[in-house]
């Protein structure tokens, strides 16, 4: 079916949508490399530092499904414009924040904006192109933002080193202005979408349950002393989610159409995306810590050291799109799962031995794996969505991705903590600061007790290496889920 906005050049719509996704991707990685500088400048507590990353991710995980549904009701064009505007305002708030609380609040607002903007942008792209070339189009839509994702550590390191951490957020204002202006310049008109009503309490139950589970898991992983309350909080969130989905099955006004998951391919796509994101999320948080602590690189050098992810990602994202158009999603995703498994194991070996060339080889495999998994899975799920529910489906898949990220962060932090418990007392105290991104204590230790400082570096490297090696086995689950995907586009083998 041809959407109403296909009379406008779809490539201009693609440019606007790609700009918005580029902002989101850039923000996902640029902050990690700047965290030590942010913590030092704003005198952040460990909790505030964690919330700069997790507040953004948890908000997206909790709200994206709701944002997609709202976009279907209010119209994808208006949802996109509003989300981009709020994201720009929140980015300005991040740049000019003078305290940890203000920065965390602005990051949460960014997450809310993304939950409205991203599903709408994706729905606009899918509705603007014929299905026969959708794989290649999604390759562009995902590929250019992946460039920003990969370049985030490099640009973030350079900006932080030469201009200051606050400048990493300011490019978002320009990109958002261009994206919003383009939607008006090409005459893109809003078309209200699916008017299907939903119970007003449903969004609240979903968001509170997801937030409680994500926050509880994160606190339990980061601070084991909080387990007495964070564990029950996570369990309550899980119970709330189970109750929510049971309610949605029987409700005559569901927020999320559970019937969508009768399509087993769509269900597998969502699970596959969550598992892949779970396995990969540690790269953005502990990758910079490994490079700056264990290998003693500067922020700029650590950004440059992530470049082996860049080239294969840019090459494979377009190849993955063309492969999806020709053979469907099964073959590309299975190949991506194999590369993910090999890449994480090789990277772990390099980290264990503090050998960057080996780590770089692992990064190259990972850069090849990411587009082969995520591009076909996203495209397959969205191409199967009914026209009036594209925002809803985009919101569901992105919620799965963000929830996978939140769970992945929790497990990675807990495993690194477990793997470094055997350090001697002096090194263990410094290790706690290093895990929080505070490197000044390590520099002070280096000056007074270089042997203990080296123990910390080795502890960091081996804790992260063991964690990444364990994550490699999630690739096995990704490969198993891929077995039920169609061999050819639009042909389900499991329904």
MIMAR-491420 format. One record per residue (C-alpha): y negated, z negated, x; residue number from 0. Coordinates in nm, 3 decimals. Each point is the difference from the previous one (the first is absolute). Layout:
Y  Z  X  NUM
...
END
This chain:
0.000  0.000  0.000  0
-0.349  0.087  0.127  1
-0.247  -0.288  -0.002  2
-0.353  0.044  -0.132  3
-0.160  -0.032  0.343  4
0.203  0.285  0.151  5
-0.286  0.238  -0.085  6
-0.181  -0.161  0.295  7
0.114  0.083  0.351  8
0.290  -0.240  0.058  9
-0.069  -0.002  0.373  10
-0.337  -0.167  -0.056  11
0.171  -0.266  -0.209  12
0.250  -0.042  0.284  13
-0.285  -0.052  0.249  14
-0.154  -0.277  -0.211  15
0.334  -0.173  -0.057  16
0.099  0.034  0.366  17
-0.326  -0.165  0.105  18
0.073  -0.302  -0.216  19
0.353  -0.037  0.134  20
-0.132  0.038  0.354  21
-0.223  -0.304  -0.053  22
0.296  -0.203  -0.121  23
0.223  0.104  0.289  24
-0.274  -0.060  0.257  25
-0.062  -0.350  -0.130  26
0.373  -0.077  0.017  27
0.011  0.032  0.380  28
-0.354  -0.028  0.132  29
-0.025  -0.368  -0.090  30
0.309  -0.104  0.197  31
-0.136  0.097  0.339  32
-0.333  -0.169  -0.074  33
0.145  -0.329  -0.131  34
-0.027  -0.191  0.330  35
-0.370  0.094  0.026  36
-0.062  -0.084  -0.367  37
0.166  -0.338  0.037  38
-0.204  -0.081  0.307  39
-0.332  0.114  -0.153  40
0.039  -0.173  -0.337  41
0.198  -0.301  0.129  42
0.276  0.063  -0.253  43
0.277  -0.242  -0.077  44
0.358  0.127  0.025  45
0.017  0.014  -0.380  46
-0.320  0.206  -0.027  47
0.121  0.241  0.266  48
0.325  0.054  -0.186  49
-0.181  0.057  -0.326  50
-0.215  0.277  0.148  51
0.317  0.209  0.012  52
0.215  -0.150  -0.272  53
-0.280  -0.042  -0.256  54
-0.054  0.376  0.008  55
0.373  0.077  -0.021  56
0.086  -0.261  -0.263  57
-0.285  0.108  -0.225  58
0.118  0.359  0.014  59
0.360  -0.106  -0.061  60
-0.099  -0.212  -0.299  61
-0.249  0.237  -0.161  62
0.094  0.363  0.078  63
0.246  0.036  -0.289  64
-0.267  -0.132  -0.236  65
-0.262  0.224  0.162  66
0.217  0.305  -0.053  67
0.046  -0.086  -0.365  68
-0.374  -0.057  -0.048  69
-0.069  0.335  0.168  70
0.226  0.174  -0.250  71
-0.202  -0.154  -0.284  72
-0.356  0.041  0.129  73
0.059  0.337  0.166  74
0.088  0.068  0.362  75
-0.341  0.140  0.097  76
-0.193  -0.306  -0.117  77
0.262  -0.233  0.150  78
-0.027  0.182  0.333  79
-0.380  -0.014  0.007  80
-0.013  -0.368  -0.094  81
0.267  -0.095  0.252  82
-0.171  0.191  0.282  83
-0.338  -0.158  -0.084  84
0.142  -0.354  -0.001  85
0.189  0.070  0.324  86
-0.324  0.108  0.169  87
-0.180  -0.312  -0.121  88
0.287  -0.220  0.118  89
0.002  0.173  0.340  90
-0.369  -0.080  0.037  91
0.084  -0.360  -0.086  92
0.263  -0.004  0.275  93
-0.241  0.143  0.256  94
-0.273  -0.254  -0.069  95
0.222  -0.303  -0.061  96
-0.118  -0.309  0.187  97
0.294  -0.227  -0.076  98
0.374  0.019  -0.038  99
-0.018  -0.071  -0.373  100
-0.248  0.282  -0.059  101
0.213  0.246  0.198  102
0.318  -0.097  -0.184  103
-0.178  0.036  -0.337  104
-0.124  0.347  0.096  105
0.350  0.101  0.111  106
0.141  -0.116  -0.336  107
-0.266  0.211  -0.174  108
0.108  0.296  0.214  109
0.355  -0.053  -0.121  110
-0.116  -0.003  -0.364  111
-0.189  0.325  0.056  112
0.303  0.165  0.158  113
0.219  -0.103  -0.294  114
-0.223  0.210  -0.227  115
-0.094  0.282  0.238  116
0.332  0.094  0.161  117
0.217  0.059  -0.311  118
-0.282  0.202  -0.156  119
-0.045  0.213  0.313  120
0.373  0.068  0.022  121
0.020  0.093  -0.369  122
-0.293  0.243  0.042  123
0.171  0.175  0.291  124
0.337  0.027  -0.173  125
-0.163  0.134  -0.316  126
-0.203  0.264  0.185  127
0.275  0.203  0.168  128
0.313  0.181  -0.117  129
0.325  -0.179  0.070  130
0.127  0.283  0.221  131
-0.244  -0.088  0.282  132
-0.038  -0.372  -0.072  133
0.192  -0.101  0.312  134
-0.239  0.189  0.228  135
-0.301  -0.132  -0.189  136
0.123  -0.357  0.030  137
0.053  0.069  0.369  138
-0.374  0.062  0.029  139
-0.087  -0.290  -0.232  140
0.212  -0.241  0.205  141
-0.029  0.170  0.340  142
-0.375  -0.024  0.054  143
-0.010  -0.368  -0.103  144
0.292  -0.063  0.236  145
-0.228  0.131  0.274  146
-0.244  -0.276  -0.093  147
0.288  -0.248  -0.015  148
0.114  0.093  0.350  149
-0.354  0.027  0.138  150
-0.099  -0.336  -0.148  151
0.112  -0.208  0.301  152
-0.163  0.243  0.246  153
-0.331  0.026  -0.187  154
0.013  -0.368  -0.090  155
0.050  -0.096  0.363  156
-0.286  0.224  0.114  157
-0.237  -0.113  -0.277  158
0.083  -0.366  0.055  159
-0.045  0.032  0.376  160
-0.327  0.195  0.003  161
-0.171  -0.071  -0.334  162
0.151  -0.315  -0.151  163
0.264  -0.071  -0.261  164
-0.230  0.031  -0.304  165
-0.044  0.372  0.065  166
0.366  0.074  -0.079  167
-0.078  -0.032  -0.372  168
-0.318  0.210  -0.016  169
0.158  0.351  0.010  170
0.149  -0.080  -0.342  171
-0.347  0.013  -0.155  172
-0.053  0.358  0.118  173
0.347  0.119  -0.102  174
-0.028  -0.160  -0.344  175
-0.342  0.157  -0.057  176
0.135  0.345  0.090  177
0.308  -0.039  -0.222  178
-0.200  -0.118  -0.301  179
-0.269  0.262  0.054  180
0.259  0.274  0.020  181
0.147  -0.091  -0.338  182
-0.345  0.042  -0.154  183
-0.088  0.306  0.207  184
0.303  0.202  -0.115  185
-0.054  -0.102  -0.362  186
0.320  -0.203  -0.031  187
-0.001  -0.139  -0.353  188
0.181  -0.308  -0.115  189
0.275  0.041  -0.256  190
0.117  -0.325  -0.162  191
0.373  -0.020  0.040  192
0.285  -0.185  -0.163  193
-0.141  -0.224  -0.276  194
0.324  -0.199  -0.030  195
-0.106  -0.364  -0.060  196
0.137  -0.297  0.192  197
-0.001  -0.374  -0.059  198
-0.311  -0.156  0.160  199
0.205  -0.278  0.163  200
0.234  0.244  0.174  201
-0.232  0.086  0.295  202
-0.070  -0.370  0.056  203
0.369  -0.092  0.005  204
0.085  0.285  0.237  205
-0.286  -0.064  0.243  206
0.045  -0.379  0.008  207
0.378  0.030  0.051  208
-0.032  0.255  0.281  209
-0.277  -0.197  0.169  210
0.193  -0.330  -0.026  211
0.316  0.151  0.144  212
-0.182  0.182  0.280  213
-0.220  -0.295  0.095  214
0.288  -0.245  -0.012  215
0.217  0.217  0.222  216
-0.281  0.058  0.248  217
-0.088  -0.369  0.032  218
0.367  -0.092  0.034  219
0.042  0.252  0.281  220
-0.322  -0.082  0.183  221
-0.003  -0.379  -0.036  222
0.341  -0.155  -0.052  223
-0.161  -0.337  -0.062  224
-0.120  0.138  -0.336  225
0.352  0.082  -0.118  226
0.004  -0.295  -0.241  227
-0.259  0.174  -0.220  228
0.000  0.364  0.116  229
0.372  0.042  -0.067  230
-0.022  -0.115  -0.365  231
-0.314  0.212  -0.043  232
0.187  0.312  0.113  233
0.291  -0.086  -0.229  234
-0.236  -0.047  -0.295  235
-0.154  0.339  0.076  236
0.344  0.161  0.003  237
0.093  -0.168  -0.330  238
-0.329  0.125  -0.146  239
0.081  0.355  0.108  240
0.348  -0.014  -0.152  241
-0.144  -0.133  -0.326  242
-0.273  0.266  0.006  243
0.247  0.287  0.031  244
0.223  -0.144  -0.274  245
-0.307  -0.026  -0.221  246
-0.101  0.359  0.075  247
0.344  0.127  -0.102  248
-0.033  -0.144  -0.352  249
-0.378  0.027  -0.046  250
-0.146  0.259  -0.237  251
-0.315  0.002  0.219  252
0.131  0.003  0.358  253
-0.231  0.010  0.299  254
0.271  0.172  0.205  255
0.241  0.237  -0.169  256
0.329  -0.134  0.132  257
0.165  0.308  -0.149  258
-0.141  0.192  0.298  259
0.264  -0.166  0.218  260
0.279  0.154  -0.204  261
-0.069  0.285  0.238  262
0.212  -0.129  0.287  263
-0.180  0.225  0.247  264
-0.335  -0.163  -0.078  265
0.157  -0.344  0.040  266
0.151  0.097  0.335  267
-0.332  0.142  0.115  268
-0.178  -0.330  -0.071  269
0.269  -0.208  0.174  270
0.013  0.240  0.294  271
-0.377  -0.016  0.052  272
0.008  -0.381  -0.014  273
0.282  -0.022  0.258  274
-0.165  0.246  0.238  275
-0.332  -0.183  -0.022  276
0.178  -0.332  0.058  277
0.147  0.138  0.322  278
-0.326  0.152  0.124  279
-0.266  -0.257  -0.090  280
0.053  -0.207  0.315  281
-0.138  0.286  0.209  282
-0.355  -0.052  -0.123  283
-0.001  -0.377  0.053  284
0.222  -0.079  0.296  285
-0.031  0.334  0.179  286
-0.357  -0.075  0.118  287
0.096  -0.361  0.084  288
0.290  0.123  0.216  289
-0.220  0.251  0.183  290
-0.293  -0.238  0.052  291
0.202  -0.312  0.081  292
0.326  0.109  0.162  293
-0.138  0.308  0.178  294
-0.354  -0.142  0.045  295
-0.179  0.306  -0.140  296
-0.357  0.002  -0.129  297
-0.062  0.084  -0.369  298
-0.088  0.358  0.098  299
0.304  0.036  0.225  300
0.230  -0.139  -0.269  301
-0.141  0.252  -0.245  302
0.061  0.288  0.240  303
0.352  -0.133  0.063  304
0.088  0.064  -0.366  305
-0.072  0.374  0.034  306
0.372  0.090  0.026  307
0.008  -0.069  -0.373  308
-0.276  0.253  -0.064  309
0.130  0.340  0.111  310
0.343  -0.008  -0.168  311
-0.152  -0.143  -0.317  312
-0.248  0.288  -0.027  313
0.267  0.260  0.077  314
0.273  -0.138  -0.225  315
-0.210  -0.073  -0.308  316
-0.050  0.370  -0.066  317
0.358  0.083  0.092  318
0.117  -0.269  -0.243  319
-0.209  0.151  -0.279  320
0.140  0.348  0.058  321
0.353  -0.138  0.019  322
-0.050  -0.173  -0.334  323
-0.111  0.328  -0.161  324
0.312  0.174  0.135  325
0.284  -0.251  -0.016  326
-0.123  -0.304  -0.192  327
-0.030  -0.355  0.127  328
0.352  -0.101  0.102  329
0.030  0.177  0.337  330
-0.348  -0.090  0.135  331
0.033  -0.366  -0.099  332
0.345  -0.034  0.156  333
-0.125  0.151  0.325  334
-0.301  -0.234  -0.016  335
0.231  -0.301  -0.047  336
0.194  0.097  0.314  337
-0.321  0.038  0.202  338
-0.129  -0.331  -0.136  339
0.318  -0.177  0.112  340
-0.009  0.152  0.348  341
-0.375  -0.048  0.040  342
-0.002  -0.371  -0.085  343
0.297  -0.071  0.229  344
-0.149  0.193  0.294  345
-0.337  -0.166  -0.052  346
0.169  -0.341  -0.008  347
0.176  0.071  0.331  348
-0.330  0.101  0.160  349
-0.175  -0.311  -0.129  350
0.279  -0.230  0.115  351
-0.033  0.138  0.353  352
-0.383  0.023  -0.008  353
0.040  0.371  0.076  354
-0.265  0.208  -0.174  355
0.154  0.348  0.065  356
0.314  -0.102  -0.191  357
-0.214  -0.151  -0.276  358
-0.195  0.328  -0.018  359
0.323  0.195  -0.055  360
0.081  -0.229  -0.292  361
-0.348  0.053  -0.141  362
0.054  0.376  0.019  363
0.316  -0.027  -0.210  364
-0.180  -0.224  -0.248  365
-0.286  0.247  -0.026  366
0.253  0.267  -0.090  367
0.181  -0.222  -0.251  368
-0.293  -0.120  -0.211  369
-0.103  0.333  -0.159  370
0.362  0.110  -0.048  371
0.065  -0.311  -0.210  372
-0.324  -0.072  -0.183  373
-0.127  0.352  -0.073  374
0.310  0.133  -0.183  375
0.062  -0.332  -0.179  376
-0.358  -0.020  -0.130  377
-0.008  0.367  -0.099  378
0.338  -0.014  -0.174  379
-0.096  -0.300  -0.211  380
-0.340  0.134  -0.102  381
0.129  0.347  -0.078  382
0.241  -0.153  -0.253  383
-0.269  -0.203  -0.178  384
-0.116  0.107  -0.348  385
-0.355  0.133  0.009  386
-0.148  -0.295  -0.191  387
0.174  -0.257  0.222  388
-0.073  0.132  0.349  389
-0.241  -0.281  0.077  390
0.253  -0.253  -0.124  391
0.277  0.145  0.218  392
-0.234  0.022  0.301  393
-0.094  -0.363  -0.056  394
0.364  -0.107  -0.020  395
0.099  0.179  0.321  396
-0.302  -0.130  0.185  397
0.067  -0.354  -0.126  398
0.350  0.034  0.140  399
-0.145  0.111  0.333  400
-0.250  -0.286  0.015  401
0.258  -0.257  -0.110  402
0.228  0.129  0.276  403
-0.290  -0.051  0.242  404
-0.062  -0.356  -0.119  405
0.366  -0.093  0.023  406
0.029  0.171  0.338  407
-0.294  -0.196  0.141  408
0.158  -0.325  -0.120  409
0.336  0.072  0.159  410
-0.150  0.132  0.325  411
-0.218  -0.309  0.044  412
0.293  -0.232  -0.076  413
0.234  0.179  0.241  414
-0.254  0.005  0.283  415
-0.057  -0.372  -0.057  416
0.374  -0.065  0.008  417
0.049  0.206  0.315  418
-0.272  -0.187  0.191  419
0.097  -0.357  -0.092  420
0.187  -0.046  0.329  421
-0.317  0.021  0.213  422
-0.099  -0.305  0.200  423
-0.253  -0.231  -0.176  424
-0.309  0.122  0.186  425
0.088  0.364  -0.050  426
0.098  -0.063  -0.362  427
-0.346  -0.135  -0.085  428
-0.167  0.307  0.149  429
0.254  0.221  -0.174  430
-0.118  -0.129  -0.338  431
-0.355  0.110  0.085  432
0.119  0.337  0.128  433
0.194  0.071  -0.320  434
-0.325  -0.064  -0.186  435
-0.179  0.255  0.219  436
-0.199  -0.255  0.206  437
0.036  0.124  0.358  438
-0.255  -0.229  0.166  439
0.253  -0.282  0.030  440
0.236  0.233  0.186  441
-0.278  0.103  0.241  442
-0.075  -0.367  0.066  443
0.368  -0.069  0.062  444
0.016  0.297  0.238  445
-0.270  -0.156  0.214  446
0.163  -0.343  0.022  447
0.375  0.055  -0.048  448
0.095  0.365  0.061  449
0.375  -0.072  -0.026  450
-0.038  -0.137  -0.352  451
-0.226  0.294  -0.090  452
0.271  0.241  0.108  453
0.250  -0.194  -0.211  454
-0.225  0.054  -0.300  455
-0.023  0.374  0.070  456
0.376  0.034  0.029  457
0.046  -0.213  -0.312  458
-0.236  0.222  -0.197  459
0.171  0.317  0.119  460
0.354  -0.117  -0.069  461
-0.080  -0.160  -0.334  462
-0.158  0.322  -0.124  463
0.280  0.209  0.154  464
0.273  -0.194  -0.182  465
-0.194  0.029  -0.325  466
-0.046  0.377  0.030  467
0.365  0.040  0.096  468
0.106  -0.190  -0.312  469
-0.230  0.216  -0.213  470
0.182  0.309  0.127  471
0.290  -0.077  -0.228  472
-0.223  0.050  -0.304  473
0.024  0.367  0.093  474
0.364  -0.017  -0.105  475
-0.112  -0.103  -0.350  476
-0.254  0.283  -0.002  477
0.274  0.247  0.091  478
0.227  -0.134  -0.274  479
-0.277  0.026  -0.260  480
-0.070  0.355  0.116  481
0.356  0.100  -0.088  482
-0.091  -0.011  -0.371  483
-0.307  0.221  0.033  484
0.010  0.364  -0.115  485
0.103  0.273  0.241  486
-0.258  0.225  -0.159  487
-0.338  -0.075  -0.156  488
0.021  -0.117  -0.358  489
0.381  -0.014  -0.009  490
0.130  -0.348  -0.053  491
0.351  -0.082  0.111  492
0.011  -0.351  -0.141  493
-0.143  0.012  -0.344  494
END
